[in-house]
Amino acid sequence: MYAIVKAGGRQEKVAVGETIIVDRIDSATGATVSFPAVLVVDGATVTSDPKTLSTVKVTGEVMEELKGPKIDILRYKNKTGYRRRQGFRAQLTRVKITAITL
């Protein structure tokens, strides 16, 4: 059985026991979080009805907070001396999926 959940503005495919990396969740390490389900597949049964999915709970445990890879942003315009340098590292959270309850 697996589910498609909304996590951090994106959709992730999850199953029990898997770990996923999502945008930062403001929860302590070891805390339990839940995600809204968009689709649930249980064998040959596919559930996508919003009324039924409102009762589905996908829960996970926060394992750690980490940072993504550094992205270098460089801006340059020819012949004007315009140069700008900027960097970015995304704040991420690793979550282990513990249960999918129907």
Backbone torsions as a table, in degrees:
resi	resn	phi	psi	omega
1	MET	NA	138.1	174.6
2	TYR	-142.9	167.2	-178.5
3	ALA	-140.2	154.7	171.0
4	ILE	-105.0	122.4	-176.5
5	VAL	-121.4	157.3	173.8
6	LYS	-90.6	122.6	-178.7
7	ALA	-145.6	112.6	175.2
8	GLY	66.6	37.3	178.5
9	GLY	81.9	0.3	178.8
10	ARG	-128.8	171.6	176.1
11	GLN	-110.8	136.7	-177.9
12	GLU	-125.0	141.8	173.7
13	LYS	-90.9	123.5	-175.8
14	VAL	-131.0	152.3	172.7
15	ALA	-137.3	162.8	-178.6
16	VAL	-64.3	131.3	179.0
17	GLY	96.4	-13.7	179.8
18	GLU	-80.9	156.9	172.4
19	THR	-113.4	138.6	178.0
20	ILE	-126.2	156.2	176.8
21	ILE	-113.6	120.8	-177.6
22	VAL	-124.3	170.4	174.3
23	ASP	-58.3	156.7	-172.9
24	ARG	-53.3	131.3	174.9
25	ILE	-110.1	131.6	-176.7
26	ASP	-82.1	70.8	177.5
27	SER	-140.3	152.5	-179.7
28	ALA	-75.7	159.8	176.4
29	THR	-62.5	131.9	-177.9
30	GLY	93.9	-9.3	-179.9
31	ALA	-75.4	156.8	179.1
32	THR	-97.9	133.0	177.6
33	VAL	-125.4	155.4	177.4
34	SER	-125.5	150.1	-178.8
35	PHE	-122.5	142.9	175.5
36	PRO	-76.4	135.7	-178.8
37	ALA	-87.5	142.3	176.3
38	VAL	-105.4	-30.8	-178.1
39	LEU	-155.1	141.9	176.5
40	VAL	-129.9	130.2	177.9
41	VAL	-118.2	119.3	179.7
42	ASP	-125.3	92.5	-176.7
43	GLY	68.9	-118.1	178.5
44	ALA	-93.4	-4.3	-178.2
45	THR	-91.7	122.8	177.6
46	VAL	-113.7	122.8	-179.1
47	THR	-111.5	120.7	178.0
48	SER	-133.4	5.0	179.9
49	ASP	-71.9	123.2	-177.3
50	PRO	-59.4	-33.1	179.8
51	LYS	-66.1	-41.9	178.3
52	THR	-71.5	-38.7	-177.4
53	LEU	-70.1	-18.1	178.8
54	SER	-67.0	-20.3	178.3
55	THR	-93.5	-11.0	-178.2
56	VAL	-77.8	132.4	178.4
57	LYS	-118.1	125.4	172.6
58	VAL	-112.9	113.1	-176.6
59	THR	-112.4	151.7	179.5
60	GLY	-147.6	166.9	-179.8
61	GLU	-115.6	130.8	178.9
62	VAL	-71.4	122.2	-178.5
63	MET	-94.1	-47.2	-179.0
64	GLU	-164.1	163.1	172.8
65	GLU	-108.2	139.1	-177.9
66	LEU	-144.8	173.8	178.8
67	LYS	-113.5	144.8	177.7
68	GLY	-78.2	-177.5	178.6
69	PRO	-68.8	151.6	179.8
70	LYS	-75.8	134.5	177.3
71	ILE	-111.4	126.1	177.6
72	ASP	-96.9	128.6	179.5
73	ILE	-114.4	117.8	-179.1
74	LEU	-121.0	131.3	176.4
75	ARG	-119.2	136.7	-176.0
76	TYR	-147.6	135.2	173.2
77	LYS	-121.5	132.7	-175.5
78	ASN	-67.5	139.0	171.6
79	LYS	67.8	7.4	-178.0
80	THR	-117.3	-10.6	-177.4
81	GLY	79.5	13.2	-178.6
82	TYR	-85.9	115.5	176.5
83	ARG	-139.2	132.3	175.4
84	ARG	-133.8	138.5	178.6
85	ARG	-125.8	134.5	-179.1
86	GLN	-144.8	148.5	177.8
87	GLY	-126.6	162.1	-178.9
88	PHE	-152.9	136.5	171.2
89	ARG	-132.5	123.3	-178.4
90	ALA	-73.1	141.9	174.2
91	GLN	-89.1	122.2	-174.1
92	LEU	-123.7	163.7	176.7
93	THR	-133.1	133.3	175.9
94	ARG	-94.9	127.3	-176.3
95	VAL	-125.5	132.9	175.2
96	LYS	-100.6	125.3	-178.7
97	ILE	-77.2	125.0	-176.1
98	THR	-104.7	-30.3	-176.7
99	ALA	-158.9	147.9	169.7
100	ILE	-126.1	108.4	-177.1
101	THR	-108.0	132.3	-179.7
102	LEU	-91.8	NA	NA
